[in-house]
Amino acid sequence: MEKIKINIPYTVPKNKRKEYVKNWKIATRNTGRLMMFAGDQKVEHMNDDYVGPGIPDEVADPMHYFNIAKKAHIGVFAPQLGLFAKYADICPKIPIIIKLNSKTNIIKKGDKDPFSNRWYRMDDIIKFKRDTGVNIVGVGYTVYIGSNYEQDSFGQAARIIYKAHQEGLLSIIWMYPRGRAVKDEKNIHLLAGGAGVGVCLGADFVKIGYPYDKATKETAKNFQEVVNAAGRAGVVCVGGKKISEKKYLQHLHDQIHISGTRGCAVARNIYQRTLPEAIRMANAISAVCLYDYPVADAYKIFTGKKEFKPKKCLCLRFKSPLSFW
């Protein structure tokens, strides 16, 4: 793993550069990669993925999220503010990305083009962080390119990113092609276009879909188009539906080492398990995502046959803006 340069955006003021670098280091555990445990699906998926065949009863209780976040080795946890505020006492020091918008899945894709309105203003998040001292390192926001409402999303996202950077916070954009004009949401060329939109909005990381249904080594190679389009914005791939542990770990390895992505955003592949198993799976994912463990060793971490030990963090080299202040 090579040393990572942090390119501090010009939207980060001079007096907030250290804060931005600190948050970057915390969120990526000094690796430059983001292992994000997504906690926004209580809204996005309603209760669809929390009860049912093969899903343990404990999964339905929101406490399950926070027990995993507290006990597993993750990069950041990404819930909505209201959910986090209810359970913040469980893990007040865990690095948090606050998800600023979410919508349910009740209105189907063919019924109306999607728009997920902002729930809070950045001033609300900044005040909450200052009042409580919780470890908020950044914010997240979903944009649906191809929707009739994409321009409204762009305006909200751009202002959120700008204000986040003004406070030294990171910004992550969930970027999904979706709407009646979109014929194939997992088309790599279209996903690359979305990644390009993300970097134009100023995002630090762009959370992008991945064509898991046809994932091969060649798919991972073709996905380089998405990474290249994102430029200095790191691409993190969605985890998707729960699949076999070894298969998911291999996909993640290929995304990072063939495609060149900078992390993952995983939910169902972690939380749809008993707590002990969820902790081991989160650790196995972090082993591959953050510390370059081989898939075979990471799988042994999941099965309990190998102890998980985070590798020594890299010494990062920082690239600051030009001295135009």
N, C-alpha and C positions, 0 to 999 in steps of 0.2 A: 504494500500500500504506500503510495507516494505521499509526500507532504502536501497539505492542502493550503491553498491561498484563500484568504477571506477577502473578497472584494467588497469593501464597505460602500454602499450606495451613496451618491452625493446628497440624497434626501435625508441622510443621517447627519444632524448638526455636529459641529466640532465638539461641543461639550457632551454629546451622547455617544461618541464613537466607542469609548471604553465599555459603556453599557451594552451596546450592540455586540461587541466582540465577546463580552462575558456571556450574554444570552446565547450567542452562536455556539460557544464552547460548551455551555451547559446542555443545550438542546441536542448537540451532535456528539456529546461525550468526547470532545476533542478529536473526532475522526473526520469531520466534514460530511458525515452521512447522518440522515435522519431516520431513526426507528420510531415511528409514531404509532402508538396504540390508540386507535380511533374510538371515541366514546360518544359519537353523535347519533348512533343508529336507533336509539329509543324513539326518536322523532322520525328519522328518515325511513325506517323499516317498520314503524309501529311495533306491534308485538310479534310480528311474523317470525322473527329469528330468535325468539326468546323462549318459546314453548313449542313442543312437538316431539315426534319420534326421535329418539337418540339424543335429545337435549336434556341435560340434568335439570332438576327442579330449581336448583340454586341460581341458574343463569337468569331467571326472570327478575330477580331482586337486583336493583341498581347497585346495592352494596357489593355485588360480585365484581363489577368493574373496578371498584376502588380497592378491594382486597388484592386483585391482580396487580394493579398499578403500584400498590405499596410493597408487595412481596417479590415481584418479578424484577428482572433487570431490563428496563425499557429506556428509550430515549426521552420521549415526551408522551403525555396523555392528553387527548383532545376532546373534552366534553363541552357542552354548552355551559354558559355561566351559571344558570339557575341550578342545573344538576350538580355542578362542582360546588357551588355555595352550600348545598344541602349536606354534602359529604366531605367538605374540605378538612374537617377535623381528623378524618381517617388518614390522610396523607398530605399534610400541609406543605411539605418540602418537595414533593414530586414536581418536576418541571411540567408546566401546563401550557398548552395552546388553547385559547378560548375560541370556540367556534361561534361566529357572530350571526350566522343565519342557518336555517334548516327548514325543510318542508316535509310533509308526510307523503306517502305513496298512494293515498286514496284517489286522487285525480290521476288517471292513467295517461300514459304518454300520448295516446292518440286523441284524447279528449281536449286537451289544451296545452299550448306550449308552456314550459315551466318557467317560473320565476320564484326565487327564494329571497324574500325581502330581509333586510338587516333587522335584527332584533334589538341591538344596542348601538349606541354611538361610541366611538373610541374614548370620548371623555368619560363615559360610564366605566369602561374597563380600567382606564388609568386611575380613576378615583378609587375603584375597588381594590386595585393592586396596592395603592399607597395606604389606604385605610387598614388593610388586613395584613400586608406584608407577605402574602402568599407568592409562590414562585412562578408567576406568569412570565413566560419568556417570549410569547408571541401570540398572534391571532390568526384565525383561519376564516375563509369565506368561500362559498360555492358560486361559480359562474357556469351558466349553461350557454355555450356558444351554439349558434344555430337556432336558438329560440327567438321568437319575435320580440322578446324583452331583453335581449342581450345588451343593448345599449344602456338600459337602466342598471344592469348588473355591472357593466364596465365602469360607470360613473361611481357607483358605491364602492366597488373594489379598489379603484384607483385612489379614492379619498381615504379609505381605510388603510391601505398600504402606506400612503404618504404620512398619515398621522401616526401610524405604528412606528415608522422609521424616525419620525421626529422625537419619539420617546425612547429610541434605542431598542425597540422590539422587532422580532422577526415577523414575517408575513408568509403565510402558506395559502395558496389558492387551490381549491378543489376545482378542476377544470374538466367539465364533461360536455361532449357534443350531444345535444338532446333537443328534440322538437320535431315537428312534422316535416321540416325540410331535411332532416338528417336521416339518411337511408341506412347507414352502418356506423353505429357508435364506436366500434372497435377497429375501424379502418385506420391503419397506421399513418397514412398520409394526412388524414383528418386530425388524428391525435397530435401529430407534429404541428399542424396549424394551431391547435389549442395551446400547445406548449409555447409557441411563438407569441400568442396573445398574452400568456402569463408573464413572460419576460417583459413585454411591452407595458404591462400594467405595473411592473416593478417588483413582482413577487420574488422572494428569496428561494422558495421551493414551490413546485407545481405538482399537485397530486393528479395523476393521469391514469386512465383505464389501461388495461392490458388484455390482449386477445388470448386469454387462458384456454379457451375452447379449441384453439389450434396452435398451442404453444409448442415450438420446437427450437432447436438451436438456430435454425434459419430465421424463425420469428424473432428471436432475441437479436440476431444480427440486423434484421430489417428495422428493428426498433431503435437502432442508432439514429435514424432520421429524427425521431422525437427528441432525443437527447441533444443532438446538434442544433435543432430548432430552438431549444430552450436556452442555449448559450450559458450565461452565468447564473441562470436560475436552475437549481438542482431539480431533477425529475425524480419523484418518488411514485412508485406504482401502487395501485390499490391492491389489497389482498384478495378480494373477491370471495366467492363462496367457499365454505370449508371443503377441503379436499384432503387426500392422504398427506400425512406429515412429510414424508420423504419427498413426495412429488412437489409440494409447495416449497420446501427448502431448496430443491433443485431449480425451480423456476426463479426464486429469489437470487440464487447464486448466478444464474445466467443473466438475469437483468442487470446485476451489478458488474459482472466481469466480462460479459459480451456486449451488452447494450451500452453500458457506461452510466447507468442510473446512480442516483445518490441516496438510495434508501427505499423505505417501504412504509405503507400506511395500512395496518392490519387490524381487523376487528374479529370477524367470525372465526377465522382460523385460530384465534386465541380464546375468545370468551365462551364459545359453545362447548365447554368442557367443565369437568369438575375443577375446583380451585387448584389442587396439586398438579393436575395435568396441564391446566392453563398456564401456570407458572413455568413449568418445564418447557412448554412450547414457546412462550415468550422469550425465555432464555436462549432457546435454540435459534430462534429468529434473530435475536440480537447477536448471537455468535457469528452467524453468516453475514448479517447486514453491517455490523459495526466493526467486527474484529477479524474478518476473513477466515473464519473456521471453514475447513472442508465440509461438504454436506454430510459425509459419513460420520464425522466427529460431532456435528451439530445434532444429527439424528440420535446419536448415543446420549446426548444431553437430554433430549426429549424422553427417551426411554429410561433414563436414570442410570445408565451404564457408565456415564462419564460425568465428572464434576464440571460445572461451568465456572470458568475463571476468566473474567475480562482481561484482555491483554493490555499491556502498558499503553497509555494514550500517547498519541503522536504529538510532537512539538510542532505547532502550526506556525506557518509564516503568514504574516498579515500584510495586506496591501491596502493602504489608506488612500483616500482621495487626494488629488493634487492640492497643493497648498494655495488655494484661491480664496481662503476665508478672509 
